[in-house]
Amino acid sequence: MTDPIAIVGLILALIAPILSVVYWIWISPRLFFRVAGEQSGNPIYIKRNARVPFTVGTKSSGHVNIISIAVYFDDNQVDLFKTSGIQKEMSTDRLFPMAIIFPETKIVKKYTLQANYFDIHEKVNSFSVKLVTVAEPNHSRLPFWLSILPTRAIQKEKVIHFRVDPDLKEDLKKQGLQLKPKESIHVAGVQSQSGMSAIADEGTATVDVREILND
């Protein structure tokens, strides 16, 4: 006679790997950062008092709630507090004791990225900043059989190194924010009021722009 407990154990043993794969593909945020200019190498070369756009995206197939986005920095090396649409904060990180916070909560999905920028007023010629974002799966958009799986918020960090070159020749292909095929970006809050420029790798391209205006 087969032991019912053994049967249940076998079923759970078979289901667990499947649920792990489903969680990784559909639910886990799997976050990434992309920073303007990083396609040209590390460190990123910038002109003085530069504006640096960056994005937060997900490789997950599901929708992801971006809970917070922050840039941490050493105020002895650089000042980011002149950036529009941010909140100022002190941190507990001894290497990056100050932070700017982007307060808008947004939803991203694969190929749709959340974009922001920070304005740099450097005090030294070489410095680093740390990008930090916290996100969680958007349960309201999941099928019921996926929404019952336990989830948790995920934090992603990335340290970016910069070097100032006052003679740098501006080239959007080298210093701009790179978008790959199928990708789009959205900008929220005060920063959405800033202008943008775009250039195609070759030939011409069509840019579809939408914005929400308050009546």
VOPAGU-2260 file (C-alpha; in pm, 1 decimal, decimal comma):
REM VOPAGU-2260
SITE   aa  ch    i         X         Y         Z
SITE  MET   A    0       0,0       0,0       0,0
SITE  THR   A    1     135,4     337,8    -103,2
SITE  ASP   A    2     203,8     583,9     173,9
SITE  PRO   A    3      -8,1     903,3     115,0
SITE  ILE   A    4     257,4    1116,9     282,4
SITE  ALA   A    5     519,6     984,7      40,3
SITE  ILE   A    6     290,6    1063,6    -256,0
SITE  VAL   A    7     236,7    1420,5    -133,7
SITE  GLY   A    8     610,7    1460,6     -81,5
SITE  LEU   A    9     680,1    1338,1    -435,6
SITE  ILE   A   10     424,1    1579,5    -582,8
SITE  LEU   A   11     574,7    1872,0    -393,0
SITE  ALA   A   12     922,8    1769,3    -504,0
SITE  LEU   A   13     806,8    1775,0    -867,7
SITE  ILE   A   14     613,5    2102,4    -839,9
SITE  ALA   A   15     882,6    2302,9    -659,4
SITE  PRO   A   16    1126,8    2324,0    -956,0
SITE  ILE   A   17     840,1    2419,2   -1190,0
SITE  LEU   A   18     724,7    2696,1    -956,1
SITE  SER   A   19    1083,1    2820,7    -927,6
SITE  VAL   A   20    1110,4    2852,6   -1306,9
SITE  VAL   A   21     769,7    3022,2   -1329,5
SITE  TYR   A   22     866,5    3264,3   -1053,5
SITE  TRP   A   23    1196,4    3351,4   -1223,6
SITE  ILE   A   24    1039,1    3410,3   -1566,7
SITE  TRP   A   25     708,2    3574,8   -1477,2
SITE  ILE   A   26     734,0    3724,9   -1128,6
SITE  SER   A   27    1088,6    3802,8   -1013,9
SITE  PRO   A   28    1163,4    4167,8   -1113,3
SITE  ARG   A   29    1511,1    4088,9   -1261,1
SITE  LEU   A   30    1605,5    4456,1   -1267,6
SITE  PHE   A   31    1877,7    4630,2   -1465,4
SITE  PHE   A   32    2016,5    4983,6   -1506,1
SITE  ARG   A   33    2128,0    5154,0   -1823,2
SITE  VAL   A   34    2323,9    5480,3   -1809,2
SITE  ALA   A   35    2393,9    5728,4   -2088,1
SITE  GLY   A   36    2748,7    5691,9   -2217,8
SITE  GLU   A   37    2823,7    5349,8   -2072,5
SITE  GLN   A   38    2825,3    5199,8   -2422,9
SITE  SER   A   39    3159,5    5378,3   -2474,9
SITE  GLY   A   40    3328,1    5208,2   -2179,4
SITE  ASN   A   41    3414,7    5250,5   -1812,7
SITE  PRO   A   42    3455,5    5513,0   -1674,1
SITE  ILE   A   43    3195,5    5726,7   -1851,0
SITE  TYR   A   44    3348,5    6045,6   -1986,3
SITE  ILE   A   45    3139,4    6360,5   -1941,4
SITE  LYS   A   46    3172,9    6735,8   -1988,8
SITE  ARG   A   47    3159,2    6972,4   -1693,1
SITE  ASN   A   48    2818,4    7019,7   -1527,1
SITE  ALA   A   49    2671,9    6735,9   -1731,9
SITE  ARG   A   50    2319,0    6595,4   -1728,5
SITE  VAL   A   51    2320,0    6215,2   -1719,0
SITE  PRO   A   52    2002,9    6023,4   -1816,1
SITE  PHE   A   53    1954,8    5665,9   -1696,6
SITE  THR   A   54    1683,1    5402,6   -1699,7
SITE  VAL   A   55    1556,7    5118,8   -1482,6
SITE  GLY   A   56    1415,0    4817,3   -1662,7
SITE  THR   A   57    1315,3    4456,4   -1609,1
SITE  LYS   A   58    1393,5    4134,2   -1792,1
SITE  SER   A   59    1085,7    3974,1   -1639,0
SITE  SER   A   60     782,5    3890,1   -1853,3
SITE  GLY   A   61     545,6    4035,6   -1593,4
SITE  HIS   A   62     473,7    4390,5   -1477,2
SITE  VAL   A   63     695,0    4532,8   -1201,8
SITE  ASN   A   64     624,5    4811,2    -951,1
SITE  ILE   A   65     921,6    5045,1    -912,9
SITE  ILE   A   66     893,6    5144,2    -545,6
SITE  SER   A   67    1193,7    5378,0    -530,5
SITE  ILE   A   68    1486,3    5503,8    -737,2
SITE  ALA   A   69    1782,5    5680,8    -577,9
SITE  VAL   A   70    2129,8    5802,5    -668,2
SITE  TYR   A   71    2386,3    5802,3    -384,9
SITE  PHE   A   72    2696,8    6021,4    -398,1
SITE  ASP   A   73    2984,4    6170,9    -200,7
SITE  ASP   A   74    2915,1    6542,4    -158,7
SITE  ASN   A   75    3289,2    6605,3    -119,4
SITE  GLN   A   76    3329,8    6496,5    -482,2
SITE  VAL   A   77    3009,8    6598,1    -656,3
SITE  ASP   A   78    2681,4    6781,3    -600,5
SITE  LEU   A   79    2360,3    6629,0    -740,5
SITE  PHE   A   80    2116,4    6836,2    -535,6
SITE  LYS   A   81    2052,4    7079,4    -822,9
SITE  THR   A   82    1864,1    6805,7   -1009,2
SITE  SER   A   83    1497,2    6890,4   -1072,3
SITE  GLY   A   84    1212,4    6685,9    -924,5
SITE  ILE   A   85    1409,6    6508,6    -651,5
SITE  GLN   A   86    1402,4    6471,9    -275,3
SITE  LYS   A   87    1722,7    6515,3     -74,8
SITE  GLU   A   88    1832,2    6258,0     178,1
SITE  MET   A   89    2130,2    6153,9     390,4
SITE  SER   A   90    2236,6    5791,6     375,1
SITE  THR   A   91    2408,7    5542,5     604,3
SITE  ASP   A   92    2660,8    5451,6     333,9
SITE  ARG   A   93    2999,6    5595,8     433,6
SITE  LEU   A   94    3122,4    5594,0      72,4
SITE  PHE   A   95    2808,1    5765,5     -57,7
SITE  PRO   A   96    2670,9    5971,4     235,5
SITE  MET   A   97    2414,5    6173,8      35,5
SITE  ALA   A   98    2130,7    6071,8    -193,0
SITE  ILE   A   99    1871,4    6211,4    -430,1
SITE  ILE   A  100    1537,6    6028,6    -444,4
SITE  PHE   A  101    1298,2    6019,0    -739,7
SITE  PRO   A  102     957,9    6004,9    -567,5
SITE  GLU   A  103     732,4    5879,5    -848,8
SITE  THR   A  104     619,8    5515,9    -829,6
SITE  LYS   A  105     594,5    5363,3   -1176,7
SITE  ILE   A  106     514,8    5031,6   -1341,9
SITE  VAL   A  107     760,9    4885,0   -1593,0
SITE  LYS   A  108     761,2    4573,3   -1803,1
SITE  LYS   A  109     993,2    4412,5   -2055,7
SITE  TYR   A  110    1095,9    4669,1   -2321,6
SITE  THR   A  111     932,8    4957,5   -2129,9
SITE  LEU   A  112    1186,4    5144,5   -1915,0
SITE  GLN   A  113    1154,8    5409,3   -1644,0
SITE  ALA   A  114    1380,5    5705,3   -1729,2
SITE  ASN   A  115    1525,9    5977,7   -1507,2
SITE  TYR   A  116    1830,6    6201,8   -1506,5
SITE  PHE   A  117    2063,7    6368,9   -1258,0
SITE  ASP   A  118    2254,7    6695,7   -1299,8
SITE  ILE   A  119    2620,6    6680,7   -1205,0
SITE  HIS   A  120    2818,3    6966,9   -1053,6
SITE  GLU   A  121    3155,4    6807,1    -998,6
SITE  LYS   A  122    3419,1    6912,4    -746,0
SITE  VAL   A  123    3683,4    6665,0    -867,0
SITE  ASN   A  124    3762,8    6520,8   -1208,6
SITE  SER   A  125    3694,9    6155,2   -1121,3
SITE  PHE   A  126    3411,8    6031,6    -902,1
SITE  SER   A  127    3150,2    5760,8    -864,2
SITE  VAL   A  128    2779,7    5742,6    -784,4
SITE  LYS   A  129    2563,6    5448,1    -682,5
SITE  LEU   A  130    2224,4    5380,2    -840,2
SITE  VAL   A  131    1976,3    5196,9    -618,2
SITE  THR   A  132    1624,5    5084,9    -700,6
SITE  VAL   A  133    1368,8    4876,5    -511,2
SITE  ALA   A  134    1091,5    4695,5    -694,6
SITE  GLU   A  135     829,9    4428,1    -643,5
SITE  PRO   A  136     607,4    4220,1    -871,6
SITE  ASN   A  137     274,2    4376,6    -964,5
SITE  HIS   A  138      32,2    4113,3    -830,9
SITE  SER   A  139    -277,2    4285,9    -965,6
SITE  ARG   A  140    -175,4    4197,7   -1324,0
SITE  LEU   A  141     -89,1    3831,7   -1259,2
SITE  PRO   A  142    -319,3    3536,5   -1328,5
SITE  PHE   A  143    -467,7    3393,6   -1008,6
SITE  TRP   A  144    -252,7    3080,6   -1013,1
SITE  LEU   A  145      58,8    3300,7   -1021,9
SITE  SER   A  146     -62,9    3567,2    -778,8
SITE  ILE   A  147     -84,2    3310,7    -496,5
SITE  LEU   A  148     293,7    3255,5    -505,8
SITE  PRO   A  149     486,0    3439,3    -231,5
SITE  THR   A  150     687,0    3739,3    -349,7
SITE  ARG   A  151     919,3    3996,6    -198,5
SITE  ALA   A  152    1071,4    4332,3    -285,9
SITE  ILE   A  153    1406,5    4320,3    -467,0
SITE  GLN   A  154    1685,4    4579,1    -443,5
SITE  LYS   A  155    1926,4    4637,1    -730,3
SITE  GLU   A  156    2247,0    4843,6    -701,9
SITE  LYS   A  157    2506,3    4958,9    -953,1
SITE  VAL   A  158    2813,8    5179,6    -903,4
SITE  ILE   A  159    2894,2    5408,6   -1196,5
SITE  HIS   A  160    3235,2    5572,2   -1246,8
SITE  PHE   A  161    3274,0    5909,4   -1420,7
SITE  ARG   A  162    3568,1    6113,5   -1548,1
SITE  VAL   A  163    3541,3    6478,1   -1651,6
SITE  ASP   A  164    3680,6    6581,4   -1990,4
SITE  PRO   A  165    3616,1    6952,4   -2060,2
SITE  ASP   A  166    3724,0    6904,1   -2423,7
SITE  LEU   A  167    3488,3    6613,7   -2488,3
SITE  LYS   A  168    3314,9    6635,3   -2826,5
SITE  GLU   A  169    2943,0    6570,9   -2787,0
SITE  ASP   A  170    2813,2    6270,7   -2979,9
SITE  LEU   A  171    2470,9    6123,9   -2894,2
SITE  LYS   A  172    2572,5    5782,4   -3025,8
SITE  LYS   A  173    2859,5    5767,4   -2775,7
SITE  GLN   A  174    2721,0    5970,7   -2484,5
SITE  GLY   A  175    2345,3    5938,7   -2523,8
SITE  LEU   A  176    2107,3    5695,7   -2356,7
SITE  GLN   A  177    2096,8    5382,1   -2566,0
SITE  LEU   A  178    1761,3    5228,3   -2659,6
SITE  LYS   A  179    1748,6    4885,6   -2818,8
SITE  PRO   A  180    1491,3    4754,6   -3071,4
SITE  LYS   A  181    1132,7    4737,2   -2929,6
SITE  GLU   A  182    1228,9    4947,2   -2625,6
SITE  SER   A  183    1052,8    5262,3   -2509,1
SITE  ILE   A  184    1094,0    5490,2   -2207,8
SITE  HIS   A  185     858,8    5690,2   -1990,4
SITE  VAL   A  186     938,8    5987,1   -1768,4
SITE  ALA   A  187     720,5    6103,6   -1479,0
SITE  GLY   A  188     687,4    6414,9   -1264,6
SITE  VAL   A  189     888,3    6734,5   -1299,7
SITE  GLN   A  190    1155,7    6565,7   -1510,1
SITE  SER   A  191     904,3    6487,1   -1784,4
SITE  GLN   A  192     898,4    6860,4   -1866,9
SITE  SER   A  193    1257,9    6855,6   -1994,1
SITE  GLY   A  194    1338,6    6829,3   -2363,3
SITE  MET   A  195    1488,6    6524,3   -2530,7
SITE  SER   A  196    1701,3    6455,6   -2838,0
SITE  ALA   A  197    1737,7    6135,0   -3037,8
SITE  ILE   A  198    1950,6    5997,3   -3316,7
SITE  ALA   A  199    1936,3    5670,0   -3511,1
SITE  ASP   A  200    2235,4    5438,7   -3553,7
SITE  GLU   A  201    2188,5    5458,1   -3929,8
SITE  GLY   A  202    1936,0    5606,5   -4168,7
SITE  THR   A  203    1625,6    5765,8   -4017,2
SITE  ALA   A  204    1392,6    5669,0   -3735,5
SITE  THR   A  205    1042,1    5760,8   -3620,1
SITE  VAL   A  206     988,9    5855,4   -3257,5
SITE  ASP   A  207     635,3    5825,2   -3118,7
SITE  VAL   A  208     592,8    6067,6   -2827,0
SITE  ARG   A  209     294,5    6080,2   -2589,7
SITE  GLU   A  210     237,2    6302,9   -2289,0
SITE  ILE   A  211     -36,1    6366,5   -2034,8
SITE  LEU   A  212    -137,3    6728,1   -1975,0
SITE  ASN   A  213    -348,4    6851,7   -1685,6
SITE  ASP   A  214    -644,8    7061,1   -1801,3
